[in-house]
Amino acid sequence: MAPVTDSESGRINSAVSTQLRRTREFVDETEPPALAIIAVMTLSLFAALVGFLAVSDLTIVPFVVFLGTAAIGWVRYQEETAYVIALAMTVSTILILGLIIVFIFRESVPVIRYESATVYGVTVPGLRMFIQPDWDAVSPPIRYSMVPMIHGTVMVTLIASTVAAPLGVSAALFLSEIAPATVREVVKPGVEILAGIPSIVYGFIGFTVLGPWASDQFQTTGQGSYLFVGIVVGLMALPTVVSVAEDALSSVPESMKSGSLAMGTTDWQTMTSITLPAAFSGVSAAVLLGVGRAIGETMAATVMLRGVPRLTEPLVNVFYGQETLTSIIARNYGEADGLQMDALFVAGAILFVTVLVISVGAQYIEWRMHKRLGGEI
């Protein structure tokens, strides 16, 4: 991680100082009755949160007080009440996300302790889940390895990225630089409609159409292959890649393109030597977001894969598909208990960390693009 520079530190301090100044100005300019209502709203909402975490039967009381106070404030001091409600919803969203993270990792602890391994006399919690390939929740010795599911997730993601990245970037380039306005207005919404189709529909089509066809053509035993699951998931990720990449390409200043054309280059040369390099950060972010969609896909993979938590032989065999991190959670959560349930939480924690890293990377790349093109940060 790059160290925080003096300019970045100064920018952060400036933002904090500005926010504190605005808060003081808000308190000074707000009437005392409005401040009292805001205080009651804040305290009652906090009490409701504490009661919810404590699973108290009295949680409804402070929540009703919050609603009543908010109603009074909305009638008498609408602007101040709206400000507080918006702030409370923002803080609540961050807090809820934090509680979800804590819950997932807390539930993972028992199986991480169970799957500890000793290396050179040092006990490493959870190490056995990542160095041995066996998952067996029934017969002793009980093992909960994440290796087969991580392997399946990587295989599906790589294939989906191979499908979504070139098709998505090509479609975005066409919509942004080549297509007439009327075609763009029709095609782009049509592509984005793909995102509204439930993933179970994609999975059902893959299971009933692609699966039997692949089984006959490649003479595999049974249905389910990483190849066709990856193709289906790649098509599902297309709307994300196309939409974000098209926005990035459209944000390239027109002066850069006009200057290139004025030098005598063709439209194709301008697209490949000016537009794409200038928007490379945004296009990369689009591909990363599509990869995140592929990693987190659940129902299509669950319907199309075999549901056997083991590695394929050989490891690069894409014509058989066993299990992914998402599909094992969807397939087992209804009947799992004890350490098996905790192992599913470990799978969820791995997915969370992976998608979080990808999302942060995509946001950082987009930030670099805006900074490079002189946009607002």
N, C-alpha and C positions, 0 to 999 in steps of 0.2 A: 504494500500500500504506500502510495506516495505521501511524503510528509506535508503537513499543512503549511503553506507559505505565509509570509507576513501579510500579503495582500488579502489572501483568503481569510486569515484570522481577523484582519481589520474589517473585512466585509461582514463577517459573522457578528463581531462586536457592534458594528454599526446597526445591523438589523435588530439585535437585542435592545440596544438603546432606543431605537425608533419605536419598537413595540412598547417598551416601558413608558416612553413619553406619551404615546397615544392612550395608554391605559390611564395615566394620571390625568390627561386632558378629559377623558371620558368621565372619570369620577368627579372632576371639578365641575363639569358642565351639566351633569345629570342631577335632577331634582332629588331631594332626600326620600320622598315616598317611592320614587322609581328605584332608587338604590335599595330600599328596604324590600321591595318586591323581588329584585334581582337576587338579594341575599337569601330570601326564603326559597326561591326557585333553586338556587345552587345547593343550599344545605339539604333540601328535601330530596333532590336528585341524588346527591351523594349518599344520603341515608338509604334511599331505595337501592342503590348499588350495593351498599354494605349488607343490607338485608337479603338481597338476591344471592350474594356470595355465601352468606351464612345459612341459606335455605330457610329463612324465617317466614312464618305465616303472616307476619305483620308487614311484609314488604309492600303490600298494596297500599298501606296507609300513607307513607311518605310520597309514594307515586301519585296518589290521588291529590295530595296537597300540592305537588308540583304542577299537575294539570290544572287545578283550580287557580293557583297563583298565576300560572301562565295565561289562563283565560282572562283574568282580571287585568294583568299587565298588557295583554294584547288590545284590550278595549281602551285603556287609559294611556299607556305609554308604548305604543306599537313599535316604534323604531328601536328603543332600548331592549324591549322584550325579544324582538326578532334577532337582534345582535347576540343576546345571551343564548337563545335557543340554537342559533347557528354554531356558536362557539361550543356549546354543550354537545351537540351532535358530532362535531369534529373530534372533540376530546374523547367522546364515547366510542367512536369508531376506532381510534388508535388504541384505546384501553381494551376494547373487546378483542382486537387483533392480538394484543399482547397476552391476554388471558388464554386465547386459543393456543398460542405458541407454548405458553407455560404448561397447559393441560396436555398437549401432545407429547412434549418431552418428559413430563412427569410420569405419564402412563408408560413410557418406554423404558423407564429405569429398571423394573424387575427383570425383564428378559435380557437387558444389557448386562446386568450382574450375573444372570444365569449363564450367558454365553461368554463369560470372561475367559481369557487364555493367558498363560504365563510365558513370557519371552525373556530369556536370560535372567530368570529369577524375579522379574517384574510382572505383576498382574495387570493386564490391560483390559478394562471393561469392554465387553462387546466385540472383542477382536475375532472370536471364533465365527461370528456371523459373516465375516468378510474374508476368511481364509479357507473355509471348507464349504463344499457345494451342496451339502445335504439338508433337505427340509423334510422332517418327519414329525408330525404332531401327534401320532398315534402310538407307534411301537417304539419301545426303548432301543437304543438311547434316543431320547427326544432331542431333536435339533431344529433350529430355526435360522437357516442360512439365508442371507439376502442376495447371495451371489447369483443364483439362477434368475431372480427377478430383475436385478440390476442389468444382467446380460441381456435379457429380453427387452428391457426398456431402452437400452442403448441401441440394440438392433433396429427396433421399430422407429426410434428417433432418427437414426442415420438414414434409413430408407425414406421416411417421411420428409426429412430435410432435402434429400436428393430430388424428391418430387416437387416440393413446395417452393424451394429457393429459386431454381431457374425459371419455372413457370410463373411464379409470382412476380419476380423482378421483370421478366419479359413483358408480362401483362401490364405492370405498372408503367414501364417505359412506353408501351404502346398508348396507354390511356393519357399519359402526361404529355408526350411529345409528338405523337403521330396521329392519333384518332381525332376526327372532327368533333366539334362540341356536341353535336346531336348524337353521335355514336357514343361518346363518353358518358352522356347523360343516361343512356340506356344500358350500356355494358357495366359500368361501375356498380350501380344498384343491383344489377343482376348477379354480379359476382358476390356482393355482400349478402345476398339472400342465402347463399350457401351456409353462412354462419348461423342463420336462423333455423336450419334444419336440425332436428334433434340427433345427437350422435348415435342413439339406438337405431335410428332409421338407416344411417350409413352402415352400422354393424350388421343389421338384418339383411340389407342388400348384399353385403360382402359374404355373409354366411350362406345365403340361399342362392346367390349367383356366382360370385367369384370363387367361393370355397369349392363347390362341386366341380366347377370347370378346371380349377387348378389341380384338384385331386385326380381328375381324368387325364389331363394333359401331362402332368409330371409324375403320374403313377405313384402318388404318395399314399401312405396308409392313414386313413381318416382325414379329417379336415383341419384347417388351421395352419397358417404359415406366416412367419414374420414379414415375408415379401409383400403379401397382399394386405396384411394389416397396415404395414407402413404406407402402401399406396393409398389406402382409404383414409388414413389419418393425415397424410400429406394433402389430399384434396380438401380435408376439413380445415387444414391450416392455411389454405390458399387465401381466403378473404382477409385474414390478418396481415399476411405478407403483402398482398396487393394494395390494401388500403394504406398501411403505414409507409410503404415504399413510394406509392404515388404521391402522398403528401410531401415526402422528403424531396422527390424529384421536382415537384411543383414549387418548392420553396427556393430553388436555385434562382438567384436574381436574373431577370431577363437581360440585363446589361452584359452579363458574362456570355450568354448565348449569342446576343447580337454582335458583340465584339468578335467572337469566333467566326461568325458568318461573314462579317465585314472583311476578315482576313482572307476570304476565299475558300474556306472549308465547306464541305458538303454537310447536309443535315445529319447524316450518319456519323461523320467524323466529329461533329459538334456533340452529339449525344454520347459517343464513346470516349472522347478526350476531354470534354468539359463537364457535361451534365452529370454523368455517372460518377466521375472522380469527386466532383464537388459535393454530391449527395451520398457519397459512399458510407459515411457514418450513419445516416438515416436509413439507408438500404440495409446495412448490416444490422441495425436495430430491428428492422422489420423481420429479417430472417431469424434473429434471436427470439423475437416474440413468437414467431411461428414454431420454432423449436420448443419453446415453453409450452405452447398449446399441444404439441405432439407428446411431450413428456407427461403432461397431465391428463391426457385422454383416457377415459375409463370404459364407457359402455361398448364402444366399437371393438376395443381389444378384448373385453370380457366375452362378448358374443362370439368372436371369430377364433379365439385361441383355444387350445386344448384344455387348459387349466391344470397342467401337471408341473409343479415347481421343481424342474430339473433342467440341466444344461442340455443343449442340442449337441449332437455328435456328427461332424466336427463343430466347433464353436461358430464357424462362419456359415453354417448351413441355414440358409434363409427359407428353405422350402418346408421346414417344420417350425411350428411356433408353440411354445410351452406356456409361459406366464410372464407378466410384467408386474411392476410394483403396484400400479393402479388396479389391474385386474384381480390380483390376489386379495386386495382389500375388498373389492366389490363382491368377490365370489365367496368369501369366508366370514365376513363380519357378522352375518346373521346367526351363525351357529358357533362361533369361536368364543372361548372363555379362558380365563387364567393366563398362562404365559403365551398361548397362541394369540389371544387378543392383544397382549402387549407387543407381540412381534408385528402385528398389523400396524400398531402405532409407530413402530420403528420404521416400517415402510413409508408411512405417512410423513414422518420426520425427514427421511431421506428425500422424498419428493419435495417437501416444503423448502428445504435448504437448497436443493438444485434449482428449482424454479425461482427462488428468491435471488440467487446469484445471477441467473440469466436475466431476470427483470432489472436488477440493479445495473448489470452490464449494458443492457439495452438503453436504460435511461441515461447512463453516463455517455454512451456513444451519441445519443440524440443531443445531449447538452454540448458535447464537443462540436457537433455539426452546427448548432445555432451560434455557438461562439465563433466558429470559423467563418460563417457567412455573415456575421455581424448582426444576428438577430437578437431578440430579447431573451435573456437567460432566466 
